[in-house]
């Protein structure tokens, strides 16, 4: 090697290093600029009240790189919607809290006590804005982008033309996203898809890839041209099948004889099914292409987070592949609960979960449906998702989300916590299983968390079934007349046929008063005959029904349970009695499982069930009753105890325990060591008992919750 070459090698190495360093610095600068622009636009959109879009942008900025400003913007956006619980829970997971986040936490705590003013929140938002620095030129472009997002529903062609011209001068990702938004608003999916392809080329983050995928899924972009041959073939087959069906209908019109009529009707139904299947395949082409794009590009880049699972769930659902949709959705839900990241979609699904938990018995709750709409708008980024949210059977992805949440929350529940031998604790759990009434549970399938600490050293004990006595307490007030009482009769018939032969069943009805229709009996035929005679009239007195149910179960050996069904609010006299009735139920060791039908007061029924160690469930109509009664039957048959010793904060007497299964099903219960606050409230106005210590045999810190 010549001397010149020896001198050139180090120079070349230095030059290559400079080039690499320059590229790295350039990428870092570009990334940082993108974060700053996202945060500025999010900040301004919060000022304008466009909170859902602001969260999308702040979440995307945090996805690029975790940063304090994005976290602050996400938290304060929830405050502006009065979601203080979600804000506090998310803030608690941020390890290093800035001064502004501490101010947001203080505001939430003050708001919960009713001593906060929104003017204080606006000042905090101003402090967040002061941290974001943009040049005058970049700020002008950002304001144009904000204007584009502020045009939802208010599109004026002159304004759009001016904005598009201004935005087209920049090809930065935010400007491209704003142009896609405008194209969507105008219904120009072709333009939106082409801009999205350009956007992903510049910034291949998952947020941008899912935007492109959702545009492809509409089937109205240019990507549909790639499947034109298949689409033509399916359309040709559909036309052929439709002609065949119409010919059969003509034959049916002139046909005679029962055999020929039945044959032609059967052939028409077969053609209808073939046509329906072909339409499903045709409509699924763009969705399948979008699904394959997400799987193919995201798995290679390690983007398999909560948003990825949620997007897969939606596409699988629209394709009719419910099991895959359910698996992905459950994973997204579980990960959103445990995640300590403030990332794209994680917070949106977490809000839905928390709203569901808050009002778990209202499957048609408007707040939950509003939050699910927000979730899907964020996921699809406003790509006309309303038009592509239903599949061929008329079911929407919104309904599917609620069904999966319901499944997660009804598979397992904590019926009671026994602290009699504290610090040793017994947690009683009940299980439901759709395939088998008796589910063999293994310890390895369970996860136990107490006071935020995972407990690995616990004992799983299967509760041996003793003689089981069930009293069905049925609301027969006037509001149950018609489909309510008919559905209840059918559901009870199915229930009594499905329980084990050793189970004894009784029947009580109530309206303004209660009536024992059938005493406890092992004869299902006797109960069935009694059910057939029922009719609806009168008012509602739930207490009288429960008292009559207690009387039916009185002095019966074994496990005594009441299954209560009601469709309305309780009467005043009954409500006044209810605390005393619940105490009597607990004294007799009777658990109440309650079913609320249609417009029942679910908070009221849940209070009865939770305080007696039972579970309350909601049936939106009479058709759901069969499933609900079957679920309760499974709860009754599958009982376990998780026994463990408290390992931390032993001195705390109000505690929380969570039990979960590997599929994401879980339940959480707050319990008190000793006498619960509810019992203290009930007893505080009563006369003191002179022989109190003799009755309980001395003081104890144990108790059952």
GULUMDREN-826590 format. One line per 5 residues: number of its first residue (from 1); their letters; for each residue x, y, z of C-alpha. Coordinates in nm, 2 decimals. Layout:
REM GULUMDREN-826590
NUM	A	X/Y/Z | ...
This chain:
REM GULUMDREN-826590
1	XXXXX	0.00/0.00/0.00 | 0.14/0.33/-0.10 | 0.21/0.61/0.15 | -0.06/0.83/-0.01 | -0.32/0.55/0.04
6	XXXXX	-0.22/0.52/0.40 | -0.27/0.89/0.45 | -0.61/0.88/0.27 | -0.77/0.59/0.48 | -0.79/0.79/0.81
11	XXXXX	-0.93/1.09/0.62 | -1.19/0.88/0.45 | -1.29/0.72/0.79 | -1.32/1.07/0.94 | -1.54/1.19/0.64
16	XXXXX	-1.77/0.88/0.67 | -1.80/0.94/1.04 | -1.89/1.31/0.98 | -2.15/1.20/0.72 | -2.30/0.94/0.95
21	XXXXX	-2.31/1.19/1.24 | -2.47/1.45/1.02 | -2.74/1.20/0.91 | -2.81/1.10/1.28 | -2.82/1.47/1.38
26	XXXXX	-3.05/1.55/1.09 | -3.29/1.26/1.18 | -3.28/1.37/1.54 | -3.36/1.73/1.44 | -3.64/1.62/1.21
31	XXXXX	-3.79/1.39/1.48 | -3.76/1.67/1.74 | -3.92/1.92/1.51 | -4.21/1.67/1.44 | -4.27/1.63/1.82
36	XXXXX	-4.27/2.01/1.88 | -4.52/2.07/1.59 | -4.75/1.79/1.71 | -4.74/1.93/2.07 | -4.80/2.28/1.95
41	XXXXX	-5.10/2.18/1.74 | -5.24/1.96/2.02 | -5.20/2.25/2.26 | -5.39/2.49/2.03 | -5.66/2.23/1.96
46	XXXXX	-5.72/2.19/2.33 | -5.76/2.57/2.35 | -6.03/2.54/2.08 | -6.20/2.24/2.24 | -6.10/1.98/1.98
51	XXXXX	-5.99/1.74/2.25 | -6.01/1.41/2.06 | -5.79/1.53/1.77 | -5.55/1.70/2.03 | -5.50/1.36/2.20
56	XXXXX	-5.43/1.19/1.87 | -5.15/1.44/1.80 | -5.01/1.44/2.15 | -5.02/1.06/2.16 | -4.84/1.05/1.83
61	XXXXX	-4.57/1.28/1.96 | -4.52/1.06/2.26 | -4.51/0.76/2.03 | -4.22/0.92/1.84 | -4.03/0.98/2.17
66	XXXXX	-4.16/0.98/2.53 | -4.16/1.35/2.64 | -4.31/1.55/2.93 | -4.50/1.80/2.72 | -4.70/1.53/2.54
71	XXXXX	-4.78/1.36/2.87 | -4.90/1.70/3.02 | -5.12/1.77/2.71 | -5.28/1.42/2.73 | -5.35/1.45/3.10
76	XXXXX	-5.50/1.80/3.08 | -5.72/1.70/2.79 | -5.90/1.45/3.02 | -5.93/1.72/3.29 | -6.12/1.94/3.04
81	XXXXX	-6.37/1.65/3.00 | -6.40/1.62/3.38 | -6.24/1.27/3.38 | -6.04/1.33/3.70 | -6.02/0.96/3.79
86	XXXXX	-5.86/0.86/3.46 | -5.62/1.16/3.49 | -5.51/1.07/3.84 | -5.46/0.70/3.75 | -5.26/0.78/3.44
91	XXXXX	-5.05/1.05/3.63 | -4.97/0.80/3.90 | -4.80/0.58/3.65 | -4.56/0.86/3.53 | -4.24/0.79/3.73
96	XXXXX	-4.08/1.13/3.70 | -4.35/1.40/3.76 | -4.29/1.75/3.65 | -4.42/2.06/3.84 | -4.70/2.09/3.58
101	XXXXX	-4.81/1.73/3.62 | -4.82/1.78/4.00 | -5.04/2.09/3.94 | -5.27/1.88/3.72 | -5.30/1.62/4.00
106	XXXXX	-5.38/1.89/4.25 | -5.64/2.03/4.03 | -5.81/1.69/3.99 | -5.81/1.63/4.37 | -5.96/1.98/4.42
111	XXXXX	-6.22/1.91/4.15 | -6.32/1.59/4.32 | -6.38/1.79/4.63 | -6.57/2.06/4.44 | -6.32/2.34/4.51
116	XXXXX	-6.15/2.37/4.16 | -6.22/2.64/3.90 | -6.16/2.59/3.52 | -5.98/2.92/3.52 | -5.70/2.74/3.71
121	XXXXX	-5.69/2.47/3.45 | -5.66/2.73/3.17 | -5.36/2.88/3.35 | -5.19/2.53/3.37 | -5.26/2.49/2.99
126	XXXXX	-5.09/2.83/2.93 | -4.79/2.70/3.13 | -4.77/2.40/2.90 | -4.79/2.62/2.59 | -4.50/2.84/2.72
131	XXXXX	-4.27/2.53/2.69 | -4.33/2.48/2.32 | -4.11/2.69/2.10 | -4.17/2.72/1.72 | -4.02/2.97/1.47
136	XXXXX	-4.26/3.22/1.32 | -4.26/3.03/0.99 | -4.34/2.70/1.15 | -4.60/2.85/1.37 | -4.78/3.00/1.06
141	XXXXX	-4.79/2.65/0.90 | -4.91/2.50/1.23 | -5.19/2.75/1.24 | -5.30/2.66/0.89 | -5.31/2.29/1.00
146	XXXXX	-5.52/2.39/1.31 | -5.76/2.57/1.07 | -5.80/2.25/0.87 | -5.89/2.05/1.18 | -6.13/2.32/1.29
151	XXXXX	-6.33/2.29/0.97 | -6.52/1.97/1.07 | -6.87/2.02/0.94 | -6.80/2.38/0.82 | -6.65/2.34/0.48
156	XXXXX	-6.65/2.65/0.25 | -6.48/2.60/-0.08 | -6.29/2.92/-0.09 | -6.15/2.86/0.25 | -6.06/2.50/0.16
161	XXXXX	-5.88/2.61/-0.16 | -5.68/2.87/0.03 | -5.59/2.62/0.30 | -5.49/2.35/0.05 | -5.27/2.59/-0.14
166	XXXXX	-5.10/2.69/0.19 | -5.06/2.33/0.31 | -4.93/2.20/-0.02 | -4.63/2.43/0.01 | -4.50/2.20/0.29
171	XXXXX	-4.45/1.82/0.28 | -4.39/1.78/0.65 | -4.60/1.50/0.81 | -4.84/1.73/0.99 | -4.92/1.93/0.68
176	XXXXX	-4.98/1.60/0.49 | -5.21/1.47/0.77 | -5.41/1.80/0.75 | -5.45/1.76/0.38 | -5.57/1.40/0.42
181	XXXXX	-5.82/1.53/0.67 | -5.96/1.79/0.43 | -5.98/1.53/0.15 | -6.17/1.30/0.38 | -6.41/1.59/0.47
186	XXXXX	-6.47/1.64/0.10 | -6.53/1.27/0.04 | -6.22/1.25/-0.19 | -6.09/0.91/-0.08 | -5.86/0.87/-0.38
191	XXXXX	-5.68/1.19/-0.30 | -5.67/1.10/0.07 | -5.52/0.76/0.00 | -5.25/0.90/-0.23 | -5.15/1.16/0.03
196	XXXXX	-5.14/0.88/0.30 | -4.90/0.68/0.09 | -4.68/0.98/0.06 | -4.71/1.04/0.44 | -4.60/0.68/0.52
201	XXXXX	-4.30/0.72/0.29 | -4.19/1.02/0.49 | -4.29/0.89/0.84 | -4.37/0.52/0.88 | -4.49/0.54/1.23
206	XXXXX	-4.78/0.31/1.32 | -5.02/0.61/1.35 | -4.96/0.69/0.99 | -4.97/0.33/0.87 | -5.31/0.27/1.04
211	XXXXX	-5.44/0.59/0.87 | -5.34/0.45/0.53 | -5.49/0.10/0.62 | -5.82/0.25/0.72 | -5.84/0.44/0.39
216	XXXXX	-5.76/0.12/0.20 | -6.03/-0.06/0.40 | -6.30/0.17/0.27 | -6.26/0.02/-0.07 | -6.29/0.36/-0.24
221	XXXXX	-5.92/0.43/-0.30 | -5.69/0.35/-0.58 | -5.56/0.03/-0.41 | -5.89/-0.14/-0.51 | -5.77/-0.14/-0.87
226	XXXXX	-5.52/-0.42/-0.78 | -5.82/-0.65/-0.71 | -6.02/-0.56/-1.01 | -6.01/-0.91/-1.17 | -6.13/-1.07/-0.85
231	XXXXX	-6.40/-0.80/-0.80 | -6.53/-0.85/-1.16 | -6.54/-1.23/-1.11 | -6.74/-1.20/-0.79 | -6.98/-0.95/-0.94
236	XXXXX	-7.04/-1.19/-1.23 | -7.10/-1.48/-0.99 | -7.35/-1.26/-0.79 | -7.54/-1.17/-1.10 | -7.56/-1.53/-1.20
241	XXXXX	-7.68/-1.65/-0.86 | -7.94/-1.36/-0.84 | -8.08/-1.46/-1.18 | -8.10/-1.83/-1.06 | -8.28/-1.72/-0.74
246	XXXXX	-8.53/-1.50/-0.93 | -8.61/-1.79/-1.17 | -8.68/-2.01/-0.87 | -8.91/-1.74/-0.73 | -9.10/-1.74/-1.06
251	XXXXX	-9.14/-2.12/-1.04 | -9.25/-2.09/-0.68 | -9.53/-1.85/-0.78 | -9.69/-2.11/-1.02 | -9.60/-2.42/-0.82
256	XXXXX	-9.85/-2.65/-0.66 | -9.82/-2.93/-0.40 | -9.66/-2.91/-0.06 | -9.35/-3.12/-0.17 | -9.27/-2.90/-0.47
261	XXXXX	-9.33/-2.58/-0.27 | -9.10/-2.69/0.01 | -8.83/-2.80/-0.24 | -8.84/-2.46/-0.42 | -8.84/-2.26/-0.10
266	XXXXX	-8.53/-2.46/0.02 | -8.35/-2.39/-0.31 | -8.43/-2.02/-0.29 | -8.29/-2.01/0.07 | -7.97/-2.19/-0.05
271	XXXXX	-7.93/-1.93/-0.33 | -7.98/-1.64/-0.09 | -7.71/-1.78/0.14 | -7.47/-1.82/-0.16 | -7.54/-1.46/-0.27
276	XXXXX	-7.49/-1.34/0.09 | -7.15/-1.52/0.11 | -7.04/-1.38/-0.22 | -7.13/-1.03/-0.11 | -6.93/-1.08/0.22
281	XXXXX	-6.63/-1.20/0.02 | -6.66/-0.90/-0.22 | -6.70/-0.64/0.07 | -6.41/-0.81/0.25 | -6.15/-0.76/-0.03
286	XXXXX	-6.03/-0.41/0.07 | -6.05/-0.50/0.45 | -5.84/-0.81/0.39 | -5.58/-0.60/0.19 | -5.57/-0.34/0.48
291	XXXXX	-5.53/-0.62/0.74 | -5.24/-0.78/0.55 | -5.08/-0.44/0.51 | -5.09/-0.38/0.89 | -4.96/-0.73/0.97
296	XXXXX	-4.69/-0.72/0.70 | -4.55/-0.38/0.78 | -4.60/-0.35/1.15 | -4.47/-0.69/1.28 | -4.14/-0.63/1.10
301	XXXXX	-4.09/-0.30/1.28 | -4.19/-0.41/1.62 | -4.51/-0.20/1.63 | -4.72/-0.47/1.79 | -4.86/-0.25/2.07
306	XXXXX	-5.21/-0.18/2.19 | -5.31/0.02/1.88 | -5.19/-0.27/1.66 | -5.40/-0.52/1.85 | -5.70/-0.29/1.84
311	XXXXX	-5.67/-0.23/1.47 | -5.64/-0.61/1.40 | -5.95/-0.67/1.62 | -6.16/-0.43/1.41 | -6.05/-0.57/1.08
316	XXXXX	-6.10/-0.93/1.19 | -6.45/-0.84/1.33 | -6.55/-0.68/0.99 | -6.43/-1.00/0.82 | -6.65/-1.21/1.05
321	XXXXX	-6.35/-1.38/1.22 | -6.49/-1.32/1.58 | -6.25/-1.54/1.77 | -5.94/-1.36/1.63 | -6.11/-1.03/1.69
326	XXXXX	-6.19/-1.12/2.05 | -5.84/-1.24/2.13 | -5.68/-0.92/1.99 | -5.94/-0.69/2.16 | -5.90/-0.87/2.50
331	XXXXX	-5.52/-0.83/2.47 | -5.55/-0.46/2.39 | -5.79/-0.41/2.69 | -5.57/-0.59/2.94 | -5.25/-0.42/2.82
336	XXXXX	-5.42/-0.08/2.84 | -5.50/-0.14/3.21 | -5.14/-0.24/3.30 | -4.96/-0.01/3.06 | -4.77/0.28/3.22
341	XXXXX	-4.72/0.45/2.87 | -4.90/0.75/2.75 | -4.92/0.63/2.39 | -5.15/0.64/2.09 | -5.48/0.45/2.16
346	XXXXX	-5.37/0.32/2.50 | -5.54/0.61/2.68 | -5.85/0.60/2.46 | -5.93/0.23/2.53 | -5.84/0.28/2.90
351	XXXXX	-6.11/0.55/2.92 | -6.37/0.30/2.78 | -6.27/0.03/3.03 | -6.29/0.27/3.32 | -6.63/0.40/3.21
356	XXXXX	-6.75/0.04/3.17 | -6.63/-0.05/3.52 | -6.80/0.26/3.67 | -7.14/0.17/3.52 | -7.08/-0.20/3.45
361	XXXXX	-7.45/-0.30/3.46 | -7.57/-0.05/3.19 | -7.48/-0.22/2.86 | -7.66/0.06/2.67 | -7.50/0.35/2.87
366	XXXXX	-7.47/0.66/2.65 | -7.14/0.77/2.81 | -6.98/0.44/2.72 | -7.10/0.45/2.36 | -6.97/0.81/2.33
371	XXXXX	-6.63/0.70/2.45 | -6.63/0.40/2.21 | -6.71/0.64/1.93 | -6.41/0.86/2.04 | -6.20/0.55/2.05
376	XXXXX	-6.29/0.45/1.70 | -6.25/0.80/1.56 | -5.90/0.81/1.71 | -5.82/0.46/1.57 | -5.94/0.53/1.22
381	XXXXX	-5.85/0.90/1.23 | -6.19/1.01/1.11 | -6.17/0.81/0.78 | -6.55/0.79/0.75 | -6.55/0.50/0.99
386	XXXXX	-6.93/0.53/1.06 | -6.99/0.40/0.70 | -6.76/0.10/0.75 | -6.84/0.00/1.11 | -7.11/-0.25/1.04
391	XXXXX	-7.08/-0.59/0.89 | -7.33/-0.80/0.68 | -7.52/-0.93/0.99 | -7.60/-0.57/1.10 | -7.36/-0.59/1.40
396	XXXXX	-7.13/-0.30/1.48 | -6.78/-0.30/1.62 | -6.92/-0.08/1.91 | -7.15/-0.36/2.01 | -6.87/-0.61/1.98
401	XXXXX	-6.65/-0.41/2.22 | -6.92/-0.40/2.48 | -6.97/-0.78/2.44 | -6.60/-0.85/2.50 | -6.60/-0.61/2.80
406	XXXXX	-6.90/-0.80/2.94 | -6.73/-1.13/2.88 | -6.42/-1.01/3.06 | -6.62/-0.89/3.36 | -6.86/-1.18/3.40
411	XXXXX	-6.62/-1.47/3.37 | -6.49/-1.42/3.72 | -6.59/-1.23/4.02 | -6.49/-1.19/4.39 | -6.79/-1.28/4.60
416	XXXXX	-6.63/-1.20/4.94 | -6.31/-1.15/5.13 | -6.27/-1.32/5.47 | -6.02/-1.15/5.71 | -6.11/-1.35/6.02
421	XXXXX	-5.75/-1.48/6.05 | -5.58/-1.16/5.93 | -5.30/-1.12/5.81 | -5.41/-1.45/5.65 | -5.68/-1.36/5.40
426	XXXXX	-5.93/-1.58/5.21 | -6.06/-1.44/4.88 | -6.37/-1.62/4.75 | -6.41/-1.63/4.37 | -6.68/-1.76/4.14
431	XXXXX	-6.63/-1.85/3.78 | -6.85/-1.89/3.47 | -6.76/-2.09/3.17 | -6.96/-2.10/2.85 | -6.85/-2.46/2.75
436	XXXXX	-6.86/-2.65/3.08 | -7.06/-2.59/3.39 | -6.77/-2.72/3.60 | -6.44/-2.55/3.51 | -6.13/-2.71/3.65
441	XXXXX	-5.92/-2.41/3.75 | -5.54/-2.43/3.78 | -5.33/-2.20/4.00 | -5.10/-2.13/3.70 | -5.39/-1.96/3.52
446	XXXXX	-5.45/-1.71/3.80 | -5.28/-1.39/3.89 | -5.33/-1.23/4.24 | -5.25/-0.87/4.32 | -5.31/-0.72/4.66
451	XXXXX	-5.24/-0.35/4.74 | -5.05/-0.32/4.41 | -4.81/-0.61/4.49 | -4.83/-0.95/4.30 | -4.88/-1.24/4.54
456	XXXXX	-4.72/-1.56/4.41 | -4.74/-1.76/4.73 | -5.11/-1.84/4.76 | -5.32/-2.15/4.80 | -5.60/-2.24/4.56
461	XXXXX	-5.88/-2.43/4.73 | -6.18/-2.57/4.55 | -6.49/-2.53/4.76 | -6.68/-2.86/4.80 | -7.04/-2.83/4.69
466	XXXXX	-7.29/-2.89/4.97 | -7.66/-2.93/4.92 | -7.77/-2.64/4.70 | -8.10/-2.47/4.76 | -8.21/-2.19/4.52
471	XXXXX	-8.52/-1.97/4.56 | -8.62/-1.79/4.24 | -8.77/-1.45/4.33 | -8.95/-1.30/4.04 | -9.09/-0.96/3.98
476	XXXXX	-9.45/-0.99/3.85 | -9.54/-0.62/3.87 | -9.75/-0.46/3.59 | -9.44/-0.34/3.40 | -9.34/-0.71/3.34
481	XXXXX	-9.66/-0.78/3.15 | -9.60/-0.90/2.79 | -9.25/-0.99/2.67 | -9.10/-0.94/3.01 | -9.30/-1.22/3.19
486	XXXXX	-9.30/-1.44/2.88 | -8.92/-1.41/2.85 | -8.88/-1.48/3.22 | -9.09/-1.79/3.21 | -8.89/-1.93/2.92
491	XXXXX	-8.56/-1.85/3.09 | -8.66/-2.01/3.41 | -8.77/-2.32/3.23 | -8.43/-2.35/3.07 | -8.26/-2.27/3.41
496	XXXXX	-8.44/-2.55/3.60 | -8.36/-2.80/3.33 | -7.99/-2.71/3.33 | -7.92/-2.73/3.71 | -7.79/-3.05/3.86
501	XXXXX	-8.05/-3.30/3.97 | -7.95/-3.27/4.34 | -8.03/-2.89/4.34 | -8.36/-2.80/4.51 | -8.56/-2.50/4.38
506	XXXXX	-8.84/-2.28/4.52 | -9.04/-2.00/4.36 | -9.15/-1.67/4.50 | -9.32/-1.38/4.31 | -9.37/-1.03/4.42
511	XXXXX	-9.55/-0.71/4.31 | -9.70/-0.49/4.58 | -9.68/-0.80/4.81 | -9.50/-1.13/4.79 | -9.64/-1.48/4.73
516	XXXXX	-9.48/-1.82/4.78 | -9.58/-2.00/4.46 | -9.38/-2.32/4.52 | -9.18/-2.43/4.83 | -8.83/-2.58/4.80
521	XXXXX	-8.85/-2.90/4.59 | -8.62/-3.13/4.39 | -8.91/-3.18/4.14 | -8.84/-2.97/3.83 | -9.19/-3.06/3.70
526	XXXXX	-9.36/-2.90/4.00 | -9.16/-2.58/3.95 | -9.23/-2.58/3.57 | -9.60/-2.61/3.63 | -9.59/-2.32/3.88
531	XXXXX	-9.40/-2.10/3.63 | -9.66/-2.16/3.36 | -9.93/-2.01/3.59 | -9.76/-1.68/3.64 | -9.90/-1.34/3.52
536	XXXXX	-9.80/-0.98/3.58 | -9.99/-0.69/3.77 | -9.95/-0.45/4.06 | -9.66/-0.24/4.20 | -9.30/-0.33/4.31
541	XXXXX	-9.18/-0.44/4.66 | -8.85/-0.61/4.63 | -8.80/-0.64/5.01 | -9.12/-0.84/5.04 | -8.99/-1.08/4.77
546	XXXXX	-8.65/-1.12/4.95 | -8.82/-1.18/5.29 | -9.05/-1.44/5.13 | -8.74/-1.60/4.97 | -8.57/-1.61/5.31
551	XXXXX	-8.87/-1.79/5.46 | -8.86/-2.05/5.18 | -8.49/-2.12/5.25 | -8.53/-2.10/5.63 | -8.37/-2.40/5.81
556	XXXXX	-8.26/-2.56/5.48 | -7.92/-2.72/5.52 | -7.65/-2.64/5.26 | -7.58/-2.35/5.04 | -7.88/-2.12/5.02
561	XXXXX	-7.91/-1.87/4.73 | -8.17/-1.63/4.60 | -8.19/-1.54/4.23 | -8.38/-1.21/4.20 | -8.53/-1.07/3.87
566	XXXXX	-8.68/-0.72/3.85 | -8.74/-0.48/3.57 | -8.80/-0.15/3.76 | -8.73/0.07/4.05 | -8.83/-0.04/4.40
571	XXXXX	-9.12/0.11/4.60 | -9.05/0.36/4.87 | -9.15/0.14/5.17 | -8.94/-0.14/5.03 | -8.63/0.08/4.99
576	XXXXX	-8.67/0.20/5.35 | -8.66/-0.17/5.46 | -8.38/-0.29/5.24 | -8.08/-0.23/5.47 | -8.24/-0.44/5.74
581	XXXXX	-8.33/-0.71/5.49 | -7.97/-0.73/5.37 | -7.85/-0.77/5.73 | -8.10/-1.05/5.77 | -7.98/-1.22/5.45
586	XXXXX	-7.62/-1.20/5.57 | -7.71/-1.33/5.92 | -7.87/-1.64/5.74 | -7.58/-1.67/5.50 | -7.80/-1.63/5.19
591	XXXXX	-7.64/-1.48/4.87 | -7.85/-1.28/4.63 | -7.78/-1.30/4.25 | -7.99/-1.03/4.09 | -8.09/-0.98/3.73
596	XXXXX	-8.20/-0.63/3.61 | -8.42/-0.64/3.30 | -8.46/-0.33/3.07 | -8.51/-0.03/3.29 | -8.42/-0.18/3.63
601	XXXXX	-8.23/0.03/3.89 | -7.90/-0.16/3.85 | -7.71/0.04/4.11 | -7.98/-0.06/4.36 | -7.97/-0.43/4.26
606	XXXXX	-7.59/-0.43/4.26 | -7.60/-0.29/4.62 | -7.81/-0.59/4.73 | -7.59/-0.85/4.55 | -7.25/-0.71/4.64
611	XXXXX	-7.34/-0.68/5.01 | -7.47/-1.04/5.03 | -7.18/-1.20/4.83 | -7.37/-1.24/4.51 | -7.35/-1.07/4.16
616	XXXXX	-7.58/-0.85/3.96 | -7.62/-0.88/3.59 | -7.80/-0.68/3.33 | -8.03/-0.81/3.05 | -8.12/-0.55/2.79
621	XXXXX	-8.43/-0.75/2.69 | -8.61/-1.08/2.76 | -8.40/-1.26/2.50 | -8.09/-1.21/2.71 | -8.24/-1.37/3.02
626	XXXXX	-8.16/-1.73/2.92 | -7.79/-1.65/2.89 | -7.79/-1.46/3.22 | -7.96/-1.74/3.41 | -7.71/-1.98/3.27
631	XXXXX	-7.42/-1.76/3.37 | -7.56/-1.75/3.73 | -7.59/-2.12/3.73 | -7.22/-2.15/3.64 | -7.12/-1.90/3.91
636	XXXXX	-7.30/-2.11/4.17 | -7.13/-2.43/4.06 | -6.77/-2.29/4.04 | -6.64/-2.17/4.37 | -6.28/-2.13/4.48
641	XXXXX	-6.08/-1.98/4.77 | -5.75/-1.80/4.72 | -5.57/-1.81/5.06 | -5.26/-1.59/5.12 | -5.08/-1.39/5.38
646	XXXXX	-5.06/-1.01/5.34 | -4.70/-0.91/5.26 | -4.70/-0.53/5.27 | -4.86/-0.24/5.45 | -5.02/-0.47/5.70
651	XXXXX	-5.13/-0.18/5.92 | -5.37/-0.05/5.64 | -5.72/-0.17/5.71 | -5.89/-0.06/5.39 | -5.73/-0.27/5.11
656	XXXXX	-5.78/-0.37/4.75 | -5.74/-0.71/4.58 | -5.75/-0.80/4.21 | -5.78/-1.15/4.07 | -5.73/-1.21/3.70
661	XXXXX	-5.71/-1.49/3.45 | -5.46/-1.53/3.17 | -5.73/-1.44/2.91 | -5.77/-1.10/3.06 | -6.08/-1.16/3.27
666	XXXXX	-6.05/-1.00/3.61 | -6.23/-0.86/3.91 | -6.13/-0.61/4.18 | -6.27/-0.57/4.53 | -6.20/-0.32/4.81
671	XXXXX	-6.23/-0.48/5.15 | -6.20/-0.37/5.51 | -6.01/-0.56/5.79 | -6.26/-0.57/6.07 | -6.60/-0.40/6.05
676	XXXXX	-6.67/-0.24/5.72 | -6.76/0.13/5.68 | -7.10/0.03/5.54 | -7.18/-0.16/5.86 | -7.06/0.13/6.07
681	XXXXX	-7.29/0.36/5.88 | -7.58/0.13/5.93 | -7.52/0.09/6.31 | -7.44/0.45/6.40 | -7.80/0.56/6.47
686	XXXXX	-7.90/0.24/6.65 | -7.94/0.19/7.02 | -7.62/0.05/7.18 | -7.63/-0.31/7.29 | -7.55/-0.36/7.65
691	XXXXX	-7.44/-0.72/7.60 | -7.23/-0.65/7.29 | -6.91/-0.81/7.41 | -7.09/-1.12/7.53 | -7.25/-1.15/7.19
696	XXXXX	-6.93/-1.15/6.99 | -6.71/-1.31/7.25 | -6.47/-1.02/7.28 | -6.32/-0.78/7.03 | -6.16/-0.90/6.71
701	XXXXX	-6.00/-0.74/6.40 | -6.14/-1.01/6.17 | -6.44/-0.99/5.95 | -6.60/-1.08/5.62 | -6.66/-0.83/5.34
